[in-house]
Each structure stands twice: as C-alpha cells, then as structure tokens.
Amino acid sequence: MGLRNLDMGWGEGVMRQVLAVFLLVTALAAGVSLLAKSVHAEAGDLGVRVRGIAVLPTADSNGIQPTLGTSSLRAGNAVVPELDFTYFFSDSIAAELILATSRHQIKGQGGIANLGNAASAWLLPPTLTLQYHFNPGGNFQPYVGAGLNYTMFYGEDADGSLINAVGATKVEADDSIGLAVQAGLDYRISENLFFNVDVKYVRISTDVTLRTANIGVQRTTLDINPVIVGVGIGYRFSLF
C-alpha cells in the first residue's frame, strides 16, 4: 500500500470548531486554578485509560474516476472501545498514545447513492500527541495536545449492492498520515483514579482503488477527517 502524503489543509469550519474548543479549555483551566490540591502528576507518572469513543467522519471523497465522476463515497460513524497511555515528562507536559480500531461502512453518494452501503473497511489509527495539562494539582485538569496520526486500512470489502452494480470488485485503501489535535478534561475521583472526557480532530485521507469486473479500475480520494469523542476512566501511577 502507498502512503498518503501529509495534508496540511484545514477546513475553515473545522478550524473554527477546534479553536473554540481550545479557547473553552483554556478558560476552564483559568477558572478552576483556585481548586488546586497538593497531589500533582510528576515526571515518570503513567496514566492508563479505557474509553468508549465515537468516530464521526466529517468529509467525503471526490468523484470516482474515470467512469463514475458524479459519484462519491463517505465513511459512516463507528463506536468502539479504546485504550490509551499518557506518560508525564513533568507535572504539565505529557505524551499520549491511543490505540483503537474501528469498522466503517462506506456509503455511496451522488450517482451511486441508491446503492446504500457500497463497501466497508477497518481503520487502525494509532495517534501520538504531545499535551499540556493545566491545573495539575486540582480536581479539574484540562489539557490540550497536538501530534500525528498514522492510519492503516485493512479488511476492505465490497458490499453486495456494489458487486451487483459493477460486478466482482476488489477494494483497496492506502495508509494515511496526518495531523491530530485534541482537548480534554481529567476529573479526579481519587488520588489515582480519574474520569476523562476527550475530543480529537484527526486528518485521515486515503486513495481508494476499486478493481471491478464490469467497468475496470476506478479511483478516488476519500477524506475521512473524523472528530473523535471519548469518555472513560483512567488510572495514574508512578513508574519509578
């Protein structure tokens, strides 16, 4: 599989939403700074979280070329469990690695909208972000982060409706690398246990190839660019 180039373009609407979340988190951090307690995250601490996440694509593909130029594809939503690890370099600076995999239905649009689900694919998108944590000694601990995502596609399959329309079809999706930003909040339940809410925006764009029996090879670029909303529980402890 080829590697999709890093895409630096940001939609105006998404940028406004991301900026609004960042400003809200920053304001929240300032508002709760007086609630600080004596228990702080320290260098060498590790946080392990289990979250339920909703992966909500915000974009779709361009025309399917060369034959289906008026048709496009869009990935559907998915809800899955996720595991993540946060390592603290100091009480405020940390790195987070998230691990999850999600299966998405790929819906036809435009000229092939009548097909409904045209295909499906699994995404494995490990994402690494560098974070800044506000108010590290308080009950409310907002944070923001930015980093990189590498998405691997596997288990791509054509749906029966697509096969009926264009014959036997093999679906291929290239891997993707893109930027990721996040904002979230840890709420201290006990000294080591935290409730977490997290929102990420991740750039995912893949070149899709449809190798069909009746109309030959068709290609398009599918932008997924999901907002990922997660809620879960984390446990933080010292490694040293």
C-alpha positions in Angstrom: 0.0 0.0 0.0 1.2 3.5 -0.7 1.4 6.2 1.9 -0.9 9.2 1.6 1.1 12.5 1.8 0.7 14.7 4.9 -2.2 17.0 4.3 -1.8 20.5 5.8 -5.1 21.9 4.6 -7.7 22.7 7.2 -11.4 23.3 6.5 -12.5 26.8 7.7 -15.4 25.4 9.6 -13.4 22.7 11.4 -10.7 25.2 12.3 -13.3 27.4 14.0 -14.6 24.5 16.0 -11.2 23.4 17.1 -10.2 26.9 18.1 -13.5 27.2 20.1 -12.7 24.0 22.0 -9.1 25.2 22.7 -10.4 28.6 24.0 -13.0 26.8 26.1 -10.5 24.5 27.7 -8.1 27.4 28.4 -10.8 29.4 30.0 -11.9 26.4 32.1 -8.3 25.9 33.2 -8.1 29.5 34.4 -11.5 29.2 36.1 -10.6 26.2 38.2 -7.0 27.1 39.0 -8.0 28.0 42.6 -9.2 24.4 43.2 -5.6 23.0 43.2 -4.7 20.3 45.7 -1.3 19.1 46.9 -1.4 15.9 44.7 0.4 16.6 41.4 1.3 14.5 38.4 5.1 14.1 38.4 7.8 13.2 35.9 7.7 9.4 35.4 3.9 9.1 36.1 1.9 6.9 33.7 -1.8 7.2 33.1 -3.7 4.3 31.6 -7.3 4.9 30.3 -10.1 2.9 28.9 -12.6 5.0 26.9 -15.6 4.5 24.7 -15.1 6.6 21.6 -17.4 7.7 18.8 -15.5 8.1 15.5 -17.5 10.7 13.4 -16.2 11.4 9.9 -16.7 14.9 8.7 -15.7 14.7 4.9 -16.2 12.5 1.8 -14.5 11.6 -1.4 -14.2 13.4 -4.7 -15.6 11.9 -7.9 -14.8 8.2 -8.7 -12.7 8.2 -11.9 -12.8 7.6 -14.8 -16.3 6.2 -15.1 -18.3 7.4 -12.0 -17.3 11.0 -11.9 -20.7 12.1 -10.5 -20.5 9.5 -7.7 -18.6 9.7 -4.4 -18.0 7.8 -1.1 -18.5 8.7 2.5 -17.4 6.8 5.6 -20.1 6.1 8.3 -19.8 6.6 12.0 -18.5 4.0 14.4 -18.5 3.5 18.2 -15.7 1.3 19.7 -13.6 0.8 22.9 -10.2 2.5 23.0 -7.1 2.1 25.2 -4.6 4.9 25.7 -1.4 5.6 27.6 -0.2 9.0 28.9 3.4 9.4 30.1 4.3 12.6 32.1 7.6 14.3 31.5 6.7 16.9 34.1 3.5 17.8 36.0 2.2 19.6 32.9 3.9 18.1 29.9 2.9 14.6 28.7 2.7 12.4 25.6 -0.4 10.3 24.9 -0.7 7.3 22.6 -4.1 6.0 21.7 -4.9 2.5 20.4 -8.2 1.5 18.8 -9.6 0.0 15.7 -13.0 0.8 14.1 -15.0 -0.7 11.2 -16.8 1.8 8.9 -19.5 1.3 6.3 -18.6 3.2 3.1 -21.7 4.7 1.7 -22.3 5.6 -2.0 -23.3 9.2 -2.8 -24.4 11.1 -5.9 -24.8 8.7 -8.9 -24.4 5.6 -6.7 -26.5 6.9 -3.7 -29.1 4.2 -4.4 -26.5 1.5 -3.5 -26.6 2.5 0.1 -23.5 0.8 1.6 -21.0 0.3 -1.2 -18.1 -1.1 0.9 -16.6 -1.4 4.3 -13.2 -1.1 5.9 -11.4 -1.4 9.2 -9.2 1.5 10.4 -6.3 1.1 12.8 -5.2 4.7 13.6 -2.5 4.9 16.4 -2.2 8.6 17.3 0.6 10.2 19.3 0.1 13.7 20.8 2.2 16.0 23.0 0.0 17.5 25.7 0.0 20.5 28.0 -2.0 19.9 31.2 -3.4 22.8 33.1 -4.0 22.9 36.9 -2.1 19.7 37.5 -2.8 19.7 41.3 -6.5 20.3 41.1 -9.6 18.2 40.8 -10.3 19.5 37.3 -7.3 19.1 35.0 -8.0 20.4 31.4 -5.4 19.7 28.7 -4.7 20.4 25.0 -2.5 18.5 22.6 -1.3 18.1 19.1 0.6 15.4 17.2 0.5 12.9 14.4 -1.8 10.0 13.3 -0.9 7.0 11.2 -3.9 5.1 9.9 -3.7 1.6 8.5 -6.6 0.3 6.5 -7.4 -3.4 6.4 -10.3 -5.8 5.8 -11.6 -3.7 2.9 -14.7 -5.4 1.3 -17.1 -4.5 -1.4 -20.8 -4.6 -0.4 -23.2 -6.8 -2.3 -25.0 -3.8 -3.7 -21.8 -2.6 -5.4 -21.0 -6.1 -6.7 -24.5 -6.3 -8.2 -24.0 -3.0 -10.0 -20.4 -3.3 -11.3 -19.5 -7.0 -11.0 -17.0 -8.6 -8.7 -15.0 -5.8 -7.0 -11.8 -5.7 -5.0 -11.4 -2.7 -2.7 -8.0 -1.3 -1.8 -7.3 1.7 0.5 -3.8 3.3 1.1 -2.5 4.1 4.5 -2.6 7.7 5.7 -0.6 10.1 7.8 -2.0 13.3 9.1 -2.1 15.9 11.9 -4.2 15.5 15.1 -5.3 18.0 17.7 -7.2 17.4 20.9 -8.7 19.0 24.0 -9.9 17.2 27.1 -10.5 17.1 30.8 -9.5 14.8 33.6 -11.6 14.9 36.8 -10.0 13.5 39.9 -12.2 10.8 41.6 -9.5 9.7 44.0 -5.7 10.2 44.3 -5.1 7.8 41.3 -8.4 7.5 39.6 -9.8 9.9 37.0 -12.9 10.4 34.9 -12.0 11.6 31.4 -13.7 13.4 28.5 -11.7 13.9 25.3 -12.3 15.4 21.8 -9.9 14.9 18.9 -9.8 16.0 15.3 -7.7 13.8 13.0 -6.7 14.3 9.4 -7.3 10.9 7.6 -7.2 10.8 3.8 -6.8 7.6 1.7 -6.5 6.8 -2.0 -9.2 4.2 -2.8 -9.0 1.8 -5.7 -12.0 -0.2 -6.9 -10.9 -3.1 -9.2 -14.3 -4.1 -10.8 -15.2 -6.8 -13.3 -17.5 -4.7 -15.5 -16.1 -1.1 -15.6 -12.4 -1.7 -14.9 -10.3 0.1 -12.3 -11.9 3.1 -10.6 -10.1 5.5 -8.2 -10.9 8.3 -5.8 -9.5 10.0 -2.7 -11.6 9.5 0.4 -11.2 12.1 3.1 -12.5 10.9 6.5 -11.2 13.6 8.9 -13.1 12.4 11.9 -14.0 14.1 15.1 -13.4 11.5 17.8 -15.3 12.0 21.1 -14.3 9.8 24.0 -15.5 9.2 27.6 -13.7 6.9 30.1 -11.9 6.1 33.3 -8.1 6.4 33.9 -5.7 5.2 36.5 -2.4 7.2 37.1 0.6 5.8 38.9 4.4 6.3 39.2 6.7 4.1 37.2 9.7 4.9 39.5 
